[in-house]
Amino acid sequence: MPGGRLDATDRRILAELQARGDLPNAELARRVGLSPAPCLRRVRALEEAGFLTGCHAVLDAGRLGYGVQVFAQVRLKSQAEADLRAFEALAQGWPLVRECHMLNGEVDFLLRCVAPDLPSFQRFLTESLTPAPNVASVRTSLVIRSAKEAPLVPL
């Protein structure tokens, strides 16, 4: 991976790890056609270059008691950089907020939230999100059903 360019083997390594991040190095090496030592060197180089930023298990939120998913569109009173960063810092500290994306257009942030039930989300909405500093308005949409959830990057 000289100069940060990915070759076909690097892409195969990333695809395998993305599909199953707990693969032992020997199995990963076998799947991508390398011996274990060069495979491990490539994985470490991909990590150091920032292509791999961690391995996580994908959990089923509903089975774990988080049966409610809501998207919240947040408009701020001020879009000064310090105010945007302050809101992002708040979002980092809210456990029900699983994703926070800054957008352009009429909405400043899109939050993906999970909660055990509607009263729990309502408490978060009325006690934390809506009264947060610099929040001008919040519009929410309750997820009825998800047809596709693909946290993976197409490789």
C-alpha positions as CSV (number, residue, x, y, z in Angstrom):
1,M,0.0,0.0,0.0
2,P,2.6,2.5,-1.0
3,G,1.5,6.1,-1.0
4,G,-1.9,5.2,0.5
5,R,-3.1,3.4,-2.7
6,L,-4.9,0.2,-2.2
7,D,-4.1,-2.8,-4.4
8,A,-6.4,-5.8,-5.0
9,T,-5.1,-7.7,-2.0
10,D,-5.6,-4.7,0.3
11,R,-9.2,-4.5,-0.9
12,R,-9.7,-8.3,-0.4
13,I,-8.4,-7.9,3.2
14,L,-10.7,-5.0,3.9
15,A,-13.7,-6.9,2.4
16,E,-13.0,-10.0,4.5
17,L,-12.5,-7.9,7.7
18,Q,-15.6,-5.9,7.0
19,A,-17.6,-9.0,6.6
20,R,-16.2,-10.7,9.7
21,G,-13.8,-8.6,11.8
22,D,-13.0,-11.4,14.2
23,L,-11.2,-13.6,11.6
24,P,-8.0,-15.0,12.9
25,N,-5.0,-13.8,10.9
26,A,-4.2,-17.3,9.6
27,E,-7.7,-17.7,8.2
28,L,-7.7,-14.1,6.7
29,A,-4.3,-14.9,5.1
30,R,-5.7,-18.1,3.6
31,R,-8.8,-16.3,2.2
32,V,-6.7,-13.5,0.5
33,G,-3.9,-15.8,-0.7
34,L,-1.1,-14.6,1.5
35,S,1.0,-16.3,4.2
36,P,0.2,-15.1,7.8
37,A,3.2,-12.8,8.3
38,P,2.7,-10.6,5.2
39,C,-1.0,-10.6,5.8
40,L,-0.5,-9.2,9.3
41,R,1.9,-6.6,8.0
42,R,-0.7,-5.4,5.5
43,V,-3.5,-5.3,8.2
44,R,-1.2,-3.2,10.4
45,A,-0.4,-0.9,7.5
46,L,-4.1,-0.5,6.7
47,E,-4.7,0.4,10.4
48,E,-1.8,2.9,10.5
49,A,-3.0,4.5,7.3
50,G,-6.5,4.9,8.7
51,F,-8.4,2.5,6.4
52,L,-9.2,0.3,9.4
53,T,-10.5,2.2,12.4
54,G,-11.7,-0.6,14.6
55,C,-13.7,-3.9,14.6
56,H,-17.2,-4.0,16.1
57,A,-19.9,-6.6,16.5
58,V,-23.2,-5.7,14.8
59,L,-25.9,-5.9,17.5
60,D,-29.6,-6.3,17.1
61,A,-31.0,-3.2,18.9
62,G,-34.6,-4.6,19.0
63,R,-33.5,-7.8,20.6
64,L,-31.5,-5.9,23.2
65,G,-34.6,-3.9,24.2
66,Y,-34.2,-0.8,22.0
67,G,-37.3,-1.3,19.9
68,V,-37.8,2.3,19.0
69,Q,-35.7,4.1,16.3
70,V,-36.2,7.7,15.5
71,F,-34.6,10.2,13.1
72,A,-34.4,13.7,14.5
73,Q,-33.8,16.7,12.3
74,V,-32.2,19.5,14.3
75,R,-32.0,23.2,13.4
76,L,-29.7,25.4,15.4
77,K,-30.0,29.1,16.1
78,S,-26.4,29.7,15.1
79,Q,-24.1,27.8,12.7
80,A,-20.9,29.4,13.9
81,E,-18.2,26.7,14.0
82,A,-17.9,26.9,17.8
83,D,-21.7,26.3,18.1
84,L,-21.7,23.4,15.6
85,R,-18.8,21.8,17.6
86,A,-20.6,22.4,20.9
87,F,-23.7,20.6,19.6
88,E,-21.6,17.7,18.3
89,A,-20.0,17.4,21.7
90,L,-23.5,17.2,23.3
91,A,-24.6,14.5,20.9
92,Q,-21.5,12.5,21.7
93,G,-22.7,12.4,25.3
94,W,-26.3,11.3,24.7
95,P,-26.4,7.5,24.8
96,L,-29.7,7.3,22.8
97,V,-28.0,9.1,19.9
98,R,-26.3,6.5,17.8
99,E,-25.4,8.7,14.8
100,C,-25.0,12.4,14.4
101,H,-24.5,13.9,10.9
102,M,-24.1,17.6,10.0
103,L,-26.0,18.5,6.9
104,N,-26.3,21.4,4.5
105,G,-29.7,23.0,3.7
106,E,-32.5,23.8,6.1
107,V,-31.6,21.2,8.7
108,D,-28.2,21.4,10.5
109,F,-28.0,17.9,12.0
110,L,-29.7,14.5,11.5
111,L,-29.6,12.3,14.5
112,R,-30.4,8.6,14.5
113,C,-31.7,7.6,17.9
114,V,-32.7,4.4,19.6
115,A,-34.8,4.0,22.7
116,P,-36.4,1.2,24.6
117,D,-39.9,2.7,24.1
118,L,-41.7,5.9,23.1
119,P,-41.9,7.4,26.6
120,S,-38.1,7.0,27.0
121,F,-37.5,8.8,23.7
122,Q,-40.0,11.5,24.6
123,R,-38.1,12.1,27.9
124,F,-34.9,12.4,25.9
125,L,-36.6,14.7,23.4
126,T,-38.2,17.0,26.0
127,E,-35.5,17.0,28.7
128,S,-32.3,16.8,26.7
129,L,-32.5,17.5,23.0
130,T,-35.1,20.3,22.6
131,P,-33.8,22.4,25.5
132,A,-30.2,22.0,24.6
133,P,-28.3,25.2,24.0
134,N,-28.6,26.7,20.6
135,V,-31.3,24.3,19.4
136,A,-33.9,26.2,17.4
137,S,-36.2,23.3,16.4
138,V,-36.4,19.6,16.3
139,R,-38.5,17.5,13.9
140,T,-38.7,13.7,14.5
141,S,-39.7,10.8,12.4
142,L,-40.4,7.4,14.0
143,V,-39.0,4.4,12.0
144,I,-41.9,2.0,11.2
145,R,-39.8,-0.5,9.3
146,S,-36.2,-0.8,7.9
147,A,-35.9,-2.3,4.4
148,K,-32.1,-2.0,4.4
149,E,-29.4,-1.3,7.0
150,A,-25.9,-1.6,5.4
151,P,-23.2,-0.1,7.6
152,L,-20.6,-1.6,5.3
153,V,-18.7,0.2,2.6
154,P,-19.0,-1.3,-0.9
155,L,-15.7,-2.7,-1.9
